[in-house]
Amino acid sequence: MVDKFGLLLSVMVHAASLQDRVAAKFVLWNLIGVFTRLAVIFADGGYTGTLIEFAKRWGGWVVQIVKRSDDVSGFVVLPKRWIVERTFAWIGRCRRNSKDYEQLPDSGESMVYIAMICLMLRRLKPA
């Protein structure tokens, strides 16, 4: 989960056997009470279903689904979706995150956090 600037709020690396819409509940659960100003969460069409009710009930958040139009062919930049994709690109620039080298999910999460820490430190460094 990222904020509107693409900075990491929470991350969860899990096995491929766990669906993302199920894992999203765990990510949201970790955010309850932490980001008190969080009001709206944008998600893609894969997160429809019980996640919307879960977010409203436990966090008081509104989940807005960003859907792709059926009448458009080819690549189209979706509103709000590009923010997450840009963050994936930033994380992927870190060599250790370019492929799945980690054996444990906790190690993968740590590498994502380290990549974002390095990114933020580079931005804070005076020119």
C-alpha positions as CSV (number, residue, x, y, z in Angstrom):
1,M,0.0,0.0,0.0
2,V,1.3,3.4,-1.0
3,D,0.3,7.0,-0.4
4,K,-0.6,9.5,-3.1
5,F,3.1,10.2,-3.6
6,G,4.0,6.6,-4.1
7,L,5.7,6.2,-0.8
8,L,5.3,2.9,1.0
9,L,2.8,2.7,3.8
10,S,2.7,-1.1,4.2
11,V,3.9,-4.2,2.4
12,M,3.2,-7.9,2.6
13,V,5.1,-10.5,0.7
14,H,3.2,-13.8,0.6
15,A,3.1,-17.2,-1.1
16,A,1.6,-17.3,-4.6
17,S,-1.0,-19.7,-3.3
18,L,-2.6,-16.8,-1.3
19,Q,-4.9,-14.5,-3.4
20,D,-4.1,-10.8,-3.3
21,R,-7.6,-9.9,-2.3
22,V,-7.3,-12.1,0.8
23,A,-3.8,-10.8,1.6
24,A,-5.1,-7.2,1.3
25,K,-7.2,-7.7,4.4
26,F,-4.0,-8.4,6.4
27,V,-2.4,-5.3,5.0
28,L,-5.4,-3.2,5.9
29,W,-5.5,-4.8,9.4
30,N,-2.0,-3.5,10.0
31,L,-3.0,0.0,9.1
32,I,-5.9,0.3,11.6
33,G,-5.2,3.1,14.0
34,V,-1.8,3.9,12.3
35,F,-2.8,6.3,9.5
36,T,-5.7,8.1,11.1
37,R,-6.1,10.6,8.2
38,L,-6.5,7.8,5.6
39,A,-10.0,8.0,4.2
40,V,-10.1,6.7,0.6
41,I,-8.3,3.6,-0.8
42,F,-8.0,3.1,-4.5
43,A,-7.7,-0.4,-5.7
44,D,-8.0,-2.3,-9.0
45,G,-10.8,-4.6,-10.1
46,G,-9.1,-7.6,-8.5
47,Y,-10.0,-6.3,-5.0
48,T,-13.8,-6.3,-5.3
49,G,-15.9,-8.3,-3.0
50,T,-15.6,-8.5,0.8
51,L,-12.6,-6.2,1.0
52,I,-14.8,-3.2,0.5
53,E,-17.0,-4.2,3.4
54,F,-13.9,-5.1,5.5
55,A,-12.3,-1.7,5.0
56,K,-15.4,0.2,5.8
57,R,-16.2,-1.8,9.0
58,W,-12.7,-2.0,10.6
59,G,-11.0,1.1,9.3
60,G,-13.8,3.4,8.3
61,W,-12.2,3.6,4.8
62,V,-14.0,3.9,1.5
63,V,-12.5,1.6,-1.2
64,Q,-12.9,3.0,-4.7
65,I,-12.3,0.4,-7.5
66,V,-10.4,1.8,-10.5
67,K,-11.7,-0.2,-13.5
68,R,-10.4,-0.5,-17.0
69,S,-12.8,0.5,-19.7
70,D,-14.0,-2.4,-21.9
71,D,-14.1,-0.3,-25.1
72,V,-10.4,0.6,-25.0
73,S,-7.8,-1.6,-26.6
74,G,-4.0,-1.6,-25.8
75,F,-2.3,0.2,-23.0
76,V,-4.1,2.9,-21.1
77,V,-2.9,4.8,-18.1
78,L,-5.6,4.3,-15.4
79,P,-6.1,7.1,-12.9
80,K,-4.4,6.5,-9.5
81,R,-3.2,3.0,-10.7
82,W,0.0,4.5,-12.2
83,I,1.1,5.6,-8.7
84,V,1.4,2.0,-7.5
85,E,3.0,0.9,-10.8
86,R,5.6,3.7,-10.5
87,T,6.4,2.5,-6.9
88,F,6.9,-1.1,-8.2
89,A,9.3,0.3,-10.8
90,W,11.3,2.2,-8.0
91,I,11.4,-1.0,-5.9
92,G,12.5,-3.0,-8.9
93,R,15.4,-0.8,-9.6
94,C,17.0,-2.2,-6.5
95,R,19.0,-5.2,-7.8
96,R,17.9,-7.5,-5.0
97,N,14.2,-6.8,-5.8
98,S,14.6,-7.2,-9.6
99,K,13.9,-11.0,-9.2
100,D,12.6,-13.2,-6.5
101,Y,15.9,-14.1,-4.8
102,E,14.5,-14.4,-1.2
103,Q,13.5,-17.7,0.3
104,L,11.4,-16.3,3.1
105,P,8.5,-13.8,2.8
106,D,10.0,-11.8,5.7
107,S,13.3,-11.4,3.8
108,G,11.4,-10.2,0.8
109,E,9.4,-7.6,2.8
110,S,12.7,-6.4,4.4
111,M,14.3,-5.9,1.0
112,V,11.3,-3.8,-0.1
113,Y,11.5,-1.7,3.0
114,I,15.3,-1.2,2.5
115,A,14.8,-0.2,-1.1
116,M,12.2,2.4,-0.1
117,I,14.5,3.7,2.7
118,C,17.3,4.1,0.2
119,L,14.9,5.9,-2.2
120,M,13.7,8.3,0.5
121,L,17.3,9.0,1.7
122,R,18.4,9.8,-1.9
123,R,15.5,12.3,-2.1
124,L,16.5,14.0,1.2
125,K,20.1,14.3,0.2
126,P,21.0,17.9,-0.7
127,A,21.8,18.4,-4.4
